[in-house]
Structure formats: structure tokens, C-alpha cells
Amino acid sequence: MTLPQPPNRWDIEQIMSDRAQAVAACGFTERQARFLVTVMLHSGVFVERQYCTFANIVHGQKTADFLRKLVDGKFARTMAPGPLHRGRLIHVHHKPLYAAIGQTENRHRKPAELGRLIERVMVLDAVLSDQTVLWLGAERDKMSYFRRLLEDRFQQTQLPTLRFGTGPRPTLRYFPDKMPIGIRLREDPIVFVYLITKPTPFDFRIFLSRHAQLLLALPEWSLRLLAPRSLRKAVPRYLHAVREEYATPLPGPFIEEMKHYFYARRDRESKPGELPDSRLSQDRSGFGAPRFQALYRVWRSQGDAVFRPLALHALKDKFDRGVARVECVELERQYLHLSHLVGKS
């Protein structure tokens, strides 16, 4: 069974219901189908206790039967990264199952390094632990939601983007960080999630720069940082990065100098055999801070539009008015004694 054609008016609740029905047609109960849809959209992998949490049941025959159905039916494979009594991962990889929800090419279906799978289990925990919001996972869902929300104010260039290839028709991937976005269908704020995986927030700065234009357009939002136990000491550095990226506007002349540096650096990198530009060498020392190095990476994908939020006080004003917030959630679990692998993939 495959999904029906989408209705004229985008309705995420109806889409999620259709997806669950499509998966149930593969031989699963309604509850099992809803759980599998959640897993495929947000992680591709889960542990048994997460199904118990979702279904509000304890470990027993029902969970054993569900896992046996997944494995025996070739819908999923199990991995025991350590002694079996310490837990096992269940990776949902069956291509027709992903096709049933319109996600045939979803990367969650493909094999990944153990550290990456543990990170995805952590993200799934964040999704399952907050049922006050409806979580968007698929790129298409996120694009459709923000197009509907912003209506005539929507511009596709506002969305976080990663560009592949060169020339007039490069491949663009939207929302490339693949983090869940939580929406309340009748009220704000929108919840953006980021999993801390490294002691220093350089990748997080890229995430912030990618999302700046979208956050600028939204009336209210919250940024939820997920901190594994092993990385909780890094949280102040991540909070500092938010203050620097979003609450420290830059003067116009400085931005113009930075724009010149970005163009010169890109030209220099495309012609490595040429002699270095003395002006570029001078500018490099002024723009060597992590904030600007991360912004350069985003600029290569999103173009000059990334400069617009830098000079505005609008993001800072959102924090001052309380319509933009940052919260930190410490992840309490040990995650199969493998949390030390987070950030190593």
C-alpha cells in the first residue's frame, strides 16, 4: 500500500494518519504502525524500552512479539554492540516500509556507524518524551509547514540549505541537519531541536547560521539543546554561541569587509595554483573566529542572504521580548553504555 495523493490543503495530521494506515497494511497493529512511522521519520533505529514508552506497556510478550515480527519479516535488523544483557539496537531498514510513507530515499534506512545510531536514539528519546507537540521529521513536511505558516511572506531562500555540486542547477538539500521540529497546531512557539555531539560548538554555529533567516521570519520559537551526560560541561559554550550568533549584531562596514573576504576566499580556493592575495591574507586574520568561519560555510550554500540577519537587531529583540528562548535538556540515560561514541561518527 502506498500513500494517497496529498489533499489540496496540506494537513500534517491527515498525512501522519495516512502514513500509519499504510504501514499497518504491512501487517502491523495501529499502535505498532504509528511507532514505526515515528522511528522512520526521526531516527531509523530504536531500542526496546522506547517502544514500551510509546505504547505505555512494560517489557513482556507484546514487545517480544513485535520485535520478532520486525526481524523475522526482514523489516529490521538487530545489533548488539556489547553484551546482550546491556541492550540491542533495532534498525528499521525495509525499503518497501519507507516507500509506504513516501520516504524511499530517507537516509535513516541505510547503514550507519554505531556512534551515529546512538545519536539517533537520543533524538528519538527527545521526540517520544514530549507529546505536547507534533514533530516534523521529513524535509518535505518541514517545507510544506513553513510555506503554509508564512504564506505570502515565505521565500524558499529562508530555509536552511546545503548545496551539492556547481553550475546553474546544483542539488539542494533543505533542513540538512535532520533535527526534529516541534509544532503546536493551534499555538506557538515552534520548537527547534539540536543534539550536542561535540565539546566545541562549531557545527552548532553552522546550524544557527543556516536557520537565522527562518527564525527571523517566525513570530515565536524555542531552541532546545539536548545534552548527553558526557557533554553537559559543554553547554555554556553552546549558550555563548547563541548569544554571539543571534544577540550580537555587526556594523554594516564590518559586514561589507567580510563579504569581500568571502568572495576573495572562494575565488582563491577555486584557483589554488595562483599566488596568494595579500589583501586576503590580511583579512583572514580578522575573520578567523569560529563565528565567521562557520558563516563562510553556510554562505557557500545560501549566498549573500546570510548577511541580512547579521546587521539586524530583530533576533536580539526576540530574546529581549521573550518570544525567542533557549532551553537545555540533559539526557539522563546511559544509552547502552555507548554514549562515549557520540560525536565520533
Secondary structure as UniProt FT lines:
FT   HELIX           12..24
FT   TURN            25..27
FT   HELIX           30..42
FT   STRAND          45..46
FT   HELIX           48..55
FT   HELIX           61..72
FT   TURN            73..74
FT   STRAND          76..79
FT   HELIX           84..86
FT   STRAND          89..92
FT   HELIX           95..100
FT   TURN            101..102
FT   TURN            104..105
FT   HELIX           107..109
FT   HELIX           114..129
FT   TURN            131..132
FT   STRAND          134..136
FT   HELIX           139..150
FT   HELIX           151..153
FT   HELIX           156..158
FT   STRAND          161..164
FT   STRAND          171..174
FT   TURN            176..177
FT   STRAND          181..184
FT   TURN            185..186
FT   STRAND          187..195
FT   HELIX           202..217
FT   STRAND          221..228
FT   HELIX           229..234
FT   HELIX           235..246
FT   HELIX           252..270
FT   TURN            272..273
FT   HELIX           278..286
FT   HELIX           290..302
FT   HELIX           303..307
FT   HELIX           308..311
FT   HELIX           314..321
FT   STRAND          324..331
FT   TURN            335..338
FT   HELIX           339..341
FT   TURN            342..343
//
